Amino acid sequence: MNIRINAVKFDADSKLEEFIEKKVSKLARYFDDIINAEVFLKLENTPDLENKVVEIKLEIPGSDLFASKQSKSFEESTDVVVDALKQQILKHKDKMRGL
């Protein structure tokens, strides 16, 4: 799986990128045919503390899966988005099996 991390209008540090790569690569446990994972890190311009947005688009044969989450840290957002994508992958695999 090819993982591409895009930090929009800021530079993400290497620790954050390593954390995201580690979390996203774990999705391969649930589905072997993931082609690409594109991660977008954004800072919303709001006075709220929950201004860190993580969006992940997974490219899989037949369709794309997408999830987005906004919270007070990129790590927290990544955890929630990866969990959401895991659920989507499991649902997709059930559909492929005809359940």
C-alpha positions in Angstrom: 0.0 0.0 0.0 1.3 3.4 -0.9 0.6 6.1 1.8 0.8 9.7 0.8 0.5 12.4 3.5 -0.4 16.0 2.5 -0.2 18.7 5.2 -2.3 21.7 3.9 -0.6 25.1 4.5 1.8 23.8 7.2 4.7 21.3 7.5 4.0 18.2 9.5 6.8 16.9 11.7 8.3 13.5 11.1 6.9 12.0 14.3 3.4 12.8 13.2 4.0 11.4 9.8 5.4 8.2 11.3 2.4 7.9 13.6 0.0 8.3 10.7 1.9 5.8 8.5 1.9 3.2 11.3 -1.8 3.6 11.9 -2.9 3.6 8.3 -0.7 0.6 7.4 -2.6 -1.4 10.0 -5.6 -1.2 7.7 -3.9 -3.8 5.4 -4.7 -6.4 8.1 -8.3 -6.1 7.2 -8.0 -5.8 3.4 -5.0 -6.8 1.3 -6.0 -5.0 -1.9 -5.6 -1.4 -0.7 -3.9 0.4 -3.5 -3.3 3.9 -2.1 -4.0 5.8 1.1 -4.1 9.6 0.8 -4.0 11.5 4.1 -4.9 15.2 4.3 -4.0 17.2 7.4 -5.7 20.5 7.8 -5.9 23.3 10.4 -9.3 24.8 10.5 -9.4 28.6 11.1 -11.7 28.5 14.1 -11.3 29.8 17.7 -12.3 26.3 18.8 -9.6 24.0 20.2 -10.9 21.2 18.0 -9.4 22.6 14.8 -7.2 19.7 13.6 -8.8 17.8 10.7 -7.6 14.5 9.3 -9.1 13.1 6.1 -8.1 9.8 4.6 -9.1 8.5 1.2 -8.4 4.8 0.6 -8.3 3.6 -3.0 -9.4 0.0 -3.3 -10.5 -2.1 -6.3 -14.0 -1.2 -7.3 -14.4 2.0 -5.2 -12.9 4.5 -2.8 -13.4 4.8 0.9 -13.3 8.1 2.7 -13.4 9.3 6.3 -12.8 12.7 8.0 -12.6 13.8 11.6 -11.9 17.0 13.5 -10.6 17.1 17.0 -8.0 18.8 19.2 -5.0 16.7 18.0 -4.0 15.1 14.8 -3.3 11.9 16.6 -6.8 11.7 18.0 -8.3 12.5 14.7 -6.2 9.8 13.0 -7.3 7.2 15.5 -11.0 7.9 14.9 -10.6 8.1 11.1 -8.7 4.8 11.0 -11.4 3.1 13.1 -14.1 4.5 10.8 -12.2 3.2 7.7 -11.8 -0.2 9.4 -15.6 -0.4 9.7 -16.0 0.6 6.1 -13.5 -2.0 4.9 -15.3 -4.8 6.9 -18.6 -3.7 5.4 -17.1 -3.6 1.9 -15.7 -7.1 2.3 -19.1 -8.4 3.5 -20.7 -6.9 0.4 -18.1 -8.6 -1.8 -18.8 -11.9 -0.2 -22.5 -11.4 -0.8 -23.6 -11.3 2.9 
